Amino acid sequence: MNDYAKRKLHNELRLLLGTRFSTDSTVRETHATDASYHQGALPNAVAFPKTNGEVSKIVKCCARYSVPIIPYGTGTGVEGAAVGTEGALCVSLSQMNNILRISSEDRDATVQSGVTRNQLNTHLNEIGTQLHFPVDPGADASLGGMAATRASGTSAIYYGTMLDNTLGITVVTSDGSIIQTGGRARKSAAGYDLTRLFIGSEGTLGIITEIILKLIPLPEAVSAAVSAFPTVEAAVNTVIKLMESGINIARIELLDELQMDAVNNYSNLDYQAAPTLFLEFHGSTNTVKESSEVADRIASDNGCIDFRWATDEKERKRLWQARYDSYYAALNLRPGSVGYVTDVCVPISQLTECISRTKSILAKSDLIATMLGHVGDGNFHVVLPLMSGNGDELNEARQISDQIVDIALKLGGTCTEEHGIGIGKKAALEKEHGKAVDIMRTIKLALDPNNIMNPGKIFI
């Protein structure tokens, strides 16, 4: 875009948005990166719409001048899906943060994309619904960003992912059209499932501006436990046995010994620095009691060296906040570092093998590496705290990540269970899906022929 076209675009957007259009360097820098090591270019400007109509007008302006658009939520992603692109306009959804509708009878809600999961759940609690939105990626991410990346998290084993809990969405497409997909009905066979097409598309097909979400009744009873093991293999074998038992497990998280030590130091806990499972059970009082007893027995049978209950709600929240802070605890092992995070998932029967091979790779490296994950789903992450700007460390981390992806794919898994593709996993997507990626590109071209919607993401 030449300077004349740039001035024309900026003038049009200032007339539309007033002070909600910014070219301030600090604002642009804030919206150029996410939580990862990926470095993006500064956007030319940042727009802060409040309505679907404003988003539509912004997109139409950008389409007229062929300006790339980067949708931005809370910037908590770790694969670079929201990092800046040269010459782009960043469209921040942060001011589209209204909860539009709650239906206790139908157990659903409609929210704007900038609403965060904590904001929604706090509101549901304040109005006394006894309902909650269960998808929990850890970070207080925006619900639009969670839909765009097909997020899941700690509770997906029991409640499902964003894919399972989204009924419909409103999207602004690359020509500025506003479309609604899906709806409030729990089942529909009406045409192509466009909702599922846009969920996980990472802003490359359109900007998600509203979401219709399922709400879930709060459980009658909750119980949590922390269980330490002598080896990672013993912990993972416990997970497999727990899944085979059929008990109601709402969360089951693995932290290896280094990650547990980091969490203890960062969150001021006193658990053993050993491979550890964080467990949580939801359901009726009797169901939770029975599930907890089965879990205790299975853990003991697999060599558990320390099994502690966290029955008090305050202690449970403290425990899970420590788990949510695990990424930052890992970075705290190297102050000033940035995180390189892997995100593979395999069938549960292959989890022990995948983690064992991964541990062997990590043992050959001098890089610090912690491991954690939602192992009940067969998913785990390796966190590599890297010093910013150290090219040698980054190259080694990439090689390690590539090896872990290769292992997961050979075991019937995927290169990304929840973080998406963004910039960091484009080559891995090709490995996993091969010629099917050509069909994805065809869909992208059909919906965004001028390639203005988050270009440079997902595809090589």
Secondary structure, DSSP 8 states (H G I E B T S, - for coil): --HHHHHHHHHHHHHHHGGGEE--HHHHHHTS--SSS------SEEE---SHHHHHHHHHHHHHHT--EEEESSS--SSSTT---TT-EEEE-TT---EEEEETTTTEEEEETT-BHHHHHHHHHHTT--EE-----SS--BHHHHHHTT---TTHHHH--HHHHEEEEEEE-TTS-EEEEE-SSS---SSS-HHHHHTTSTTSS-EEEEEEEE-EE--SEEEEEEEE-SSHHHHHHHHHHHHHHT---SEEEEE-HHHHHHHHHHHT----SS-EEEEEEEE-HHHHHHHHHHHHHHHHHTT-SEEEEE-SHHHHHHHHHHHHTHHHHHHTTSTTEEEEE--EE--GGGHHHHHHHHHHHHHT--S--EEEE-GGGTEEEEEEEEETT-HHHHHHHHHHHHHHHHHHHHTT-BS-SSS--TTTTHHHHHHHHTTHHHHHHHHHHHH-TT--BSTTSS--
